[in-house]
Amino acid sequence: MNFDPLNSRIDFVKHRKKFFAFSGIFLMVGLVLLMTIGMNLGIDFRSGTTVEVLADDTLTAEEVEEQFASIGFEPDDITLAGDDHEIAHVAFIGDLSQDETLMIQDHFEDTYGHTPTISTVTPLVAEELAQNAIIAVAIAAVGIIIYVSIRFEFLSGVSAIIALLHDTLWILTIFTVLQIEVNITFIAAVLTIVGYSINDTIVTFDRIRENMQLEKKVKTKEDVARVVNKSLVQTLARSINTVLTVVFAAGALFIFGGEAIRSFSFALVVGLVAGTYSSLFIAAQIWLGFKGRQIERRRFDGDKQEVEDPQPEG
């Protein structure tokens, strides 16, 4: 066995219970908040009306809110868009009547010279969007577990899915704590993170498989742990460099991209960090637990078989 000084200095496997405990506590808090406070769902996932106000000059949220208040309306959310913030997306929870719609259009046409665009999401449409979002994530998860199981083994597929659930719950927890609005672009961000995270996990599993093949003997859980730790050390620099590059791009979108894609960009930043963390410290460690138990069980069955069927003396 070759001595690897770098591998001897960094022992991720030794601290795997700390990683599990940290993620477990954080996600438990998130689940409690999800069940009590709940997420700040946008009108994409509950019935409501969106009014797009267009002006020739720069708008402010206070100005738009005052204009609506002058005709007896109180918006639930106002988001500014456009290069000069000349567009305002105003959300109302619940449907507006035809008379209310005409009143808003007449008022803002007289005020800014442009007729606002009004779109409504009915309860049925909101329910269908929520169901389709869940189905999309479920299909992605099933496809991933099949692909990873074929390329590696079933235990790797299960470990990868658990890590992806970890990433998804991580994002949901952050959005619940900060009460950031969840809309259809949030689902796009989650699916993007799923793709990135599984790619990072596959790279880690690929290195583990290569090192397992290079090992002459892997007969105990300790042998598997040594291989996993060596693989994590070898992929650590690559994972950090990759995530930093993508996080910088997502961070630039978050800062300069405008309000329309701010929640999407923030979800990307959070998910990218969570995905890198899970691929290194969750997926590989879970696989180690599964594989270690499998090897120990085979050893136990082998020892039991030798005791029950001793070899005859020559």
C-alpha positions in Angstrom: 0.0 0.0 0.0 1.5 3.4 -1.1 1.6 6.0 1.6 -0.3 9.2 0.6 0.8 12.1 2.9 -2.1 14.4 1.7 -4.6 11.6 2.4 -3.2 11.1 5.8 -3.6 14.8 6.7 -7.2 15.2 5.7 -9.7 12.7 6.9 -13.2 13.5 5.8 -14.5 10.0 6.6 -13.5 10.4 10.2 -15.9 13.4 10.6 -18.8 12.0 8.6 -21.1 11.8 11.6 -20.5 15.6 12.1 -21.5 16.3 8.5 -24.6 14.1 9.0 -25.5 15.8 12.3 -25.0 19.3 10.8 -27.2 18.6 7.8 -29.8 16.7 9.9 -30.2 19.6 12.4 -30.4 22.2 9.7 -33.0 20.3 7.7 -35.1 19.4 10.7 -35.3 23.1 11.5 -36.3 23.7 7.9 -39.0 21.0 8.0 -40.4 22.5 11.2 -40.5 26.0 9.6 -42.1 24.6 6.4 -44.9 23.0 8.5 -45.4 26.1 10.7 -44.5 29.3 8.7 -44.7 27.8 5.3 -43.2 29.1 2.0 -43.9 32.4 0.5 -45.7 31.1 -2.6 -46.1 33.4 -5.6 -49.2 33.5 -7.7 -47.7 30.8 -9.9 -48.7 28.3 -7.2 -51.8 30.0 -5.9 -54.6 31.9 -7.6 -53.9 35.6 -8.2 -53.6 38.4 -10.7 -50.5 40.1 -12.1 -50.7 43.6 -13.5 -47.8 44.8 -15.6 -47.5 48.6 -15.5 -45.5 50.3 -18.2 -44.2 53.9 -18.0 -41.9 56.1 -20.1 -39.9 57.1 -17.1 -38.4 55.3 -14.1 -40.9 53.9 -11.6 -40.5 53.3 -7.9 -42.3 50.8 -5.8 -43.7 53.6 -3.6 -45.0 55.5 -6.6 -46.8 52.4 -8.0 -48.2 51.5 -4.6 -49.5 55.1 -4.2 -51.2 55.0 -7.6 -53.0 51.8 -6.7 -54.0 53.1 -3.3 -55.5 56.2 -5.0 -58.1 53.9 -6.7 -58.6 51.7 -3.7 -56.2 48.8 -4.3 -53.5 47.3 -2.1 -50.9 45.2 -4.0 -49.5 42.1 -2.4 -46.2 42.4 -4.2 -44.4 44.9 -6.5 -41.4 44.0 -8.6 -39.6 46.5 -10.8 -38.1 45.4 -14.1 -36.5 46.9 -17.2 -33.2 48.7 -17.8 -34.5 51.9 -16.1 -37.1 50.3 -13.9 -39.8 51.5 -16.3 -41.9 48.3 -15.8 -43.6 47.2 -12.6 -45.1 43.8 -12.0 -47.8 44.1 -9.4 -49.3 40.9 -7.9 -52.6 40.5 -6.2 -53.6 37.4 -4.3 -57.0 36.4 -5.6 -58.9 37.2 -8.7 -59.9 40.7 -9.8 -63.4 41.3 -11.2 -64.0 42.7 -14.7 -64.9 46.1 -13.3 -61.8 46.2 -11.2 -59.7 45.2 -14.2 -61.2 48.0 -16.3 -60.7 50.5 -13.5 -57.0 49.7 -13.2 -56.5 49.8 -17.0 -58.2 53.2 -17.3 -56.3 54.7 -14.4 -52.8 53.7 -15.6 -53.6 54.5 -19.2 -54.5 58.0 -18.1 -51.5 58.3 -15.8 -48.7 56.8 -17.9 -50.1 56.7 -21.4 -49.8 52.9 -21.6 -52.6 50.3 -20.9 -51.3 47.8 -18.4 -51.3 44.1 -19.2 -53.4 42.0 -16.7 -53.1 38.2 -16.4 -54.9 35.9 -14.0 -53.9 32.6 -12.6 -57.0 30.6 -11.6 -56.9 28.0 -8.7 -57.1 25.2 -11.3 -54.1 26.5 -13.2 -52.1 27.1 -10.0 -52.8 23.5 -8.9 -51.8 22.1 -12.2 -48.5 24.1 -12.1 -47.7 22.8 -8.6 -48.5 19.2 -9.7 -46.4 19.5 -12.9 -43.5 20.9 -10.9 -43.6 17.9 -8.5 -43.9 15.5 -11.4 -40.9 17.2 -13.2 -38.7 16.8 -10.1 -39.9 13.2 -9.5 -39.1 12.2 -13.2 -35.7 13.8 -12.9 -35.0 11.8 -9.7 -36.1 8.5 -11.2 -34.0 9.1 -14.3 -31.0 9.9 -12.2 -31.3 6.8 -10.0 -31.6 4.6 -13.0 -28.6 6.2 -14.8 -26.4 6.1 -11.7 -27.4 2.6 -10.9 -26.5 1.4 -14.4 -23.2 3.3 -14.6 -22.1 2.4 -11.1 -24.4 0.3 -8.8 -27.7 0.5 -7.1 -26.2 1.7 -3.8 -24.6 4.6 -5.7 -28.0 5.6 -7.2 -29.7 5.5 -3.8 -26.9 7.6 -2.2 -27.2 10.2 -5.1 -30.9 10.5 -4.7 -30.6 11.1 -0.9 -28.0 13.8 -1.6 -30.3 15.4 -4.1 -33.2 15.4 -1.6 -30.7 17.0 0.8 -30.0 19.8 -1.7 -33.6 20.4 -2.4 -34.6 20.6 1.3 -31.6 22.9 1.8 -32.9 25.4 -0.7 -36.5 25.1 0.6 -35.2 25.8 4.1 -33.3 28.9 3.1 -36.3 30.2 1.1 -38.6 29.5 4.0 -36.4 31.2 6.6 -35.9 34.3 4.4 -39.5 34.2 3.1 -38.3 34.7 -0.5 -41.2 34.4 -3.0 -41.3 31.0 -4.7 -42.4 31.1 -8.3 -42.1 29.0 -11.5 -38.5 30.1 -12.0 -37.7 28.6 -8.6 -38.5 25.2 -10.1 -36.2 25.9 -13.0 -33.4 26.7 -10.5 -34.0 23.5 -8.6 -33.8 21.4 -11.7 -30.6 23.2 -12.7 -29.1 22.4 -9.3 -30.2 18.8 -9.6 -28.3 18.5 -12.9 -25.2 20.2 -11.5 -25.2 18.3 -8.2 -25.6 14.9 -9.9 -22.7 15.7 -12.2 -20.5 16.5 -9.3 -21.6 13.4 -7.5 -20.8 11.2 -10.6 -17.3 12.7 -10.8 -16.8 11.7 -7.1 -18.2 8.2 -7.6 -16.1 7.7 -10.7 -13.0 8.5 -8.8 -14.1 6.1 -6.0 -14.6 3.4 -8.5 -11.2 3.9 -10.1 -9.5 3.8 -6.7 -11.5 0.7 -5.7 -10.2 -1.0 -8.9 -6.6 0.0 -8.1 -6.8 -1.5 -4.6 -5.6 -5.1 -4.4 -7.7 -5.9 -1.4 -10.9 -4.3 -0.2 -12.2 -6.7 2.4 -13.3 -4.5 5.3 -15.3 -1.3 6.0 -12.0 0.3 6.9 -10.6 -0.5 3.5 -13.6 1.2 1.8 -13.3 4.2 4.1 -9.7 4.6 3.1 -10.5 4.5 -0.6 -13.4 7.0 -0.1 -11.3 9.4 1.8 -8.5 9.2 -0.8 -11.1 9.9 -3.6 -12.6 12.9 -1.8 -9.2 14.4 -1.3 -8.4 13.9 -4.9 -11.6 15.6 -6.1 -11.7 18.3 -3.5 -9.8 20.9 -5.4 -11.7 20.2 -8.7 -15.1 20.5 -6.9 -14.2 23.8 -5.1 -12.7 25.4 -8.3 -15.8 24.4 -10.3 -18.3 25.6 -7.8 -16.5 29.0 -7.3 -16.6 29.6 -11.0 -20.3 28.9 -11.3 -21.1 30.8 -8.1 -19.4 33.9 -9.3 -21.5 33.8 -12.5 -24.7 33.2 -10.5 -23.7 35.9 -8.0 -23.3 38.4 -10.8 -26.8 37.5 -12.1 -28.1 38.0 -8.5 -26.6 41.4 -8.2 -27.0 42.8 -11.7 -29.7 40.7 -13.2 -32.6 42.6 -11.8 -35.6 41.7 -9.7 -37.2 39.5 -12.2 -34.5 36.8 -11.9 -33.2 37.6 -8.4 -34.9 34.6 -6.7 -33.7 32.3 -9.5 -30.1 33.5 -9.1 -30.3 33.3 -5.3 -31.6 29.7 -5.5 -28.7 28.9 -7.9 -26.1 30.3 -5.5 -27.5 28.4 -2.5 -28.1 25.2 -4.5 -24.6 25.2 -6.0 -23.0 25.4 -2.6 -25.3 22.8 -1.2 -24.7 20.5 -4.2 -20.9 20.6 -3.8 -21.2 20.0 -0.1 -23.6 17.0 -0.6 -21.5 15.4 -3.3 -18.4 15.4 -1.2 -19.7 15.0 2.4 -23.2 13.4 2.0 -23.5 11.2 -1.1 -20.0 9.6 -0.8 -20.4 9.1 3.0 -23.8 7.5 2.6 -22.4 5.2 0.0 -19.6 4.3 2.4 -22.2 3.3 5.0 -24.1 1.2 2.6 -21.0 -0.5 1.1 -19.4 -1.0 4.5 -22.5 -2.8 5.8 -22.6 -4.9 2.6 -19.0 -6.0 2.9 -19.4 -6.8 6.6 -22.5 -8.8 5.9 -20.6 -10.8 3.2 -17.8 -11.4 5.6 -20.2 -12.6 8.3 -22.0 -14.9 5.8 -18.6 -16.3 4.7 -17.4 -16.9 8.2 -20.7 -18.6 9.0 -20.4 -20.8 6.0 -16.9 -21.9 6.9 -18.1 -22.8 10.4 -21.1 -24.8 9.1 -19.2 -26.5 6.3 -15.6 -27.0 7.6 -13.1 -28.3 5.1 -12.2 -32.0 5.6 -8.6 -32.7 6.7 -6.5 -34.2 4.0 
